[in-house]
Amino acid sequence: MQTEYIKITDPEAQKNDLARAAEIIRRGGLAVFPTETVYGLGGDATDASAAKKIYAAKGRPSDNPLIIHVANPEDAERYALPNDTYYRLAKAFMPGPLTVILPKRDNIPREVTGGLDTVAVRCPSHPVARALIALAGVPIAAPSANLSGKPSPTSASHVVEDLDGRVDMILDGGDCEIGLESTIVKLDGDKLTLLRPGGITYDALCMVCEQVTVADAVTRQLAADERPLSPGMKYRHYAPSAPLVLLSGPANRVLAFLQEQQQAVNCAILCYDEECAHLQKNNLFAVGARDDVATQAKRLFAALREADATDAEIIYAHLPPTDGLGLALYNRMIRAAAHTVKTID
C-alpha cells in the first residue's frame, strides 16, 4: 500500500485535504490523525471490515476493544446508551481526553468492541480530529497509530516508523499536547470505575462523581484468562524492544546506581533534568524535571523510542509516583516495563 502523507497546519484552510481523508474512512480505508493525547489509526466504526483492517495494520489482538471518536459529546446517543452521569462528565471534560464506556447500540459491530456489549466513546479536542470526524459523518474507531505493543506515537514521524505502507493516509498535525492516551472510565449508574488513567485525573473525576473506584488492572497485570474491558488493560503495551527496568528508592542512591550501570553495562537512561550533569551523555534522555510530571508524560513515549533506537541492551527509568497525573504515567511505564521494578536501598 502506498501511504499518502499530508501536513496539516490550518484545518480550516486545508479542508479539502481533510475531506479526502474523510472519504478514505467512509469507503472503508484507514487514515491516521492527531489528537491531543496520541495519534489515532482511524477507520469507520460502523464497518466491521474497517475494524478488521485496523487490527491487521497494528498487529493487534481482536479481543482488545477499540475506542470510537465522535465530533460532539451528544453524538454518543447515536451509537451508545448514555445516562445522566455521562452528560455530567461530558459537561466537565468534553471535548477532551476522556473516554466513557457505555452500553452499545446495534450499529456498532462487535468487531469494534472486542466482542463486548459495551463501546468506548470519546470526543477529542484536537481541531484536526474534530474536523475529520465531522467531515466523515461517521464515528471513527481509532486506537493509537503504532504497531501493537510499541510505544504510542506522539508525532507523525513515530507513525511513519510503524505504519508506513500499512495505511492509506497520515495527517501530520504536529506533536501531541498531552502525550498519554485518554482516561477511560466505565459507568454503573452514577458509580464510576477508572479503567485507564490519563489527562483527566482521579481527583478531577471525584469532583464530578462521588463514587469513583480505581480498577485493580490500573496497577497490576491481568491474568491470562481475564478479559480486557478497555484498551491497554491486558497486553504488554508501550514497550521498547530492549528490556525496561523501573528504579525505586532514595534519589541519591538511584543516581549512584545509574552512574555505576553506565560503567558496567551498555544501557540507556531516561533521567530527570536535574540528573543530566551527573551522568554520562551517551544514551541519556532527559524527560523533564523531577517534579514536572506533565512534561514527563508528554516526553515518555518519544523518549522510549529514542532509547530503543540506540544499541543499548537495557533501559533504566524512574518509577513514577501514583498521585495526580503520576498515576497515568505509572500505569504506562509499569506496562512498558512488564512490571519490572528494581528497588535501590
Secondary structure in CASP SS format (residue, H / E / C, confidence):
PFRMAT SS
TARGET T0000
AUTHOR 0000-0000-0000
METHOD secondary structure of the structure
MODEL  1
M C 1.00
Q C 1.00
T C 1.00
E E 1.00
Y E 1.00
I E 1.00
K E 1.00
I C 1.00
T C 1.00
D C 1.00
P C 1.00
E C 1.00
A C 1.00
Q C 1.00
K H 1.00
N H 1.00
D H 1.00
L H 1.00
A H 1.00
R H 1.00
A H 1.00
A H 1.00
E H 1.00
I H 1.00
I H 1.00
R H 1.00
R C 1.00
G C 1.00
G C 1.00
L C 1.00
A E 1.00
V E 1.00
F E 1.00
P C 1.00
T C 1.00
E C 1.00
T C 1.00
V C 1.00
Y C 1.00
G E 1.00
L E 1.00
G E 1.00
G E 1.00
D E 1.00
A C 1.00
T C 1.00
D C 1.00
A H 1.00
S H 1.00
A H 1.00
A H 1.00
K H 1.00
K H 1.00
I H 1.00
Y H 1.00
A H 1.00
A H 1.00
K H 1.00
G C 1.00
R C 1.00
P C 1.00
S C 1.00
D C 1.00
N C 1.00
P C 1.00
L C 1.00
I E 1.00
I E 1.00
H E 1.00
V C 1.00
A C 1.00
N C 1.00
P H 1.00
E H 1.00
D H 1.00
A H 1.00
E H 1.00
R H 1.00
Y C 1.00
A E 1.00
L C 1.00
P C 1.00
N C 1.00
D H 1.00
T H 1.00
Y H 1.00
Y H 1.00
R H 1.00
L H 1.00
A H 1.00
K H 1.00
A H 1.00
F H 1.00
M C 1.00
P C 1.00
G C 1.00
P C 1.00
L E 1.00
T E 1.00
V E 1.00
I E 1.00
L E 1.00
P E 1.00
K E 1.00
R C 1.00
D C 1.00
N C 1.00
I C 1.00
P C 1.00
R H 1.00
E H 1.00
V H 1.00
T H 1.00
G C 1.00
G C 1.00
L C 1.00
D C 1.00
T E 1.00
V E 1.00
A E 1.00
V E 1.00
R E 1.00
C C 1.00
P C 1.00
S C 1.00
H C 1.00
P H 1.00
V H 1.00
A H 1.00
R H 1.00
A H 1.00
L H 1.00
I H 1.00
A H 1.00
L H 1.00
A H 1.00
G C 1.00
V C 1.00
P C 1.00
I E 1.00
A E 1.00
A C 1.00
P C 1.00
S E 1.00
A C 1.00
N C 1.00
L C 1.00
S C 1.00
G C 1.00
K C 1.00
P C 1.00
S C 1.00
P C 1.00
T C 1.00
S C 1.00
A H 1.00
S H 1.00
H H 1.00
V H 1.00
V H 1.00
E H 1.00
D H 1.00
L H 1.00
D C 1.00
G C 1.00
R C 1.00
V C 1.00
D C 1.00
M E 1.00
I E 1.00
L E 1.00
D E 1.00
G C 1.00
G C 1.00
D C 1.00
C C 1.00
E C 1.00
I C 1.00
G C 1.00
L C 1.00
E C 1.00
S C 1.00
T E 1.00
I E 1.00
V E 1.00
K E 1.00
L E 1.00
D E 1.00
G C 1.00
D C 1.00
K E 1.00
L E 1.00
T E 1.00
L E 1.00
L E 1.00
R E 1.00
P C 1.00
G C 1.00
G C 1.00
I C 1.00
T C 1.00
Y H 1.00
D H 1.00
A H 1.00
L H 1.00
C H 1.00
M C 1.00
V C 1.00
C C 1.00
E C 1.00
Q E 1.00
V E 1.00
T E 1.00
V E 1.00
A C 1.00
D H 1.00
A H 1.00
V H 1.00
T C 1.00
R C 1.00
Q C 1.00
L C 1.00
A C 1.00
A C 1.00
D C 1.00
E C 1.00
R C 1.00
P C 1.00
L C 1.00
S C 1.00
P C 1.00
G C 1.00
M C 1.00
K C 1.00
Y C 1.00
R C 1.00
H C 1.00
Y C 1.00
A C 1.00
P C 1.00
S C 1.00
A C 1.00
P C 1.00
L E 1.00
V E 1.00
L E 1.00
L E 1.00
S E 1.00
G C 1.00
P C 1.00
A H 1.00
N H 1.00
R H 1.00
V H 1.00
L H 1.00
A H 1.00
F H 1.00
L H 1.00
Q H 1.00
E H 1.00
Q H 1.00
Q H 1.00
Q H 1.00
A H 1.00
V C 1.00
N C 1.00
C E 1.00
A E 1.00
I E 1.00
L E 1.00
C E 1.00
Y C 1.00
D H 1.00
E H 1.00
E H 1.00
C H 1.00
A H 1.00
H H 1.00
L C 1.00
Q C 1.00
K C 1.00
N C 1.00
N C 1.00
L E 1.00
F E 1.00
A E 1.00
V C 1.00
G C 1.00
A C 1.00
R C 1.00
D C 1.00
D C 1.00
V H 1.00
A H 1.00
T H 1.00
Q H 1.00
A H 1.00
K H 1.00
R H 1.00
L H 1.00
F H 1.00
A H 1.00
A H 1.00
L H 1.00
R H 1.00
E H 1.00
A H 1.00
D H 1.00
A C 1.00
T C 1.00
D C 1.00
A C 1.00
E C 1.00
I E 1.00
I E 1.00
Y E 1.00
A E 1.00
H E 1.00
L C 1.00
P C 1.00
P C 1.00
T C 1.00
D C 1.00
G C 1.00
L C 1.00
G H 1.00
L H 1.00
A H 1.00
L H 1.00
Y H 1.00
N H 1.00
R H 1.00
M H 1.00
I H 1.00
R H 1.00
A H 1.00
A C 1.00
A C 1.00
H C 1.00
T C 1.00
V E 1.00
K E 1.00
T E 1.00
I C 1.00
D C 1.00
END
